Amino acid sequence: PRHVDEPGRKSMWLRWVSSGTGVVVLNTNGSEFDTLLAVYTGTDLCHLTEVASDNDSGAGRNSQLRFTARANRVYRIVVDGLGRDEGYGNLRLSRV
């Protein structure tokens, strides 16, 4: 899917199960390319529901977002490069 209504074509997907309910912050600060960041719920690419997404709210051209995670829910996290941007990336998850 398009993330933050931008085309991304070099994505890395992660599956994350929240161990508890609370606010989570994700960022790609320190990545060497212009990142897009999004979080979805759903069982497959055809049935995803966006939870949160961001482009450039982090440091430089990096992304940062926050959302309220629910205990035992599966989240699909994607880090993508804007357009065809790619390189080494960082992903940090922290609870607030």
Buried (B, 14 or more C-beta within 10 A) or exposed (E): EEBBEBEBEBBEEEEBEBEEEEEBEBBBBBBBBBBBBBBBBBEEEEEBEBBBBBBBEBEEBBBBBBBEBEEEEEBBBBBBBBBEBBEEBBBEBEEE
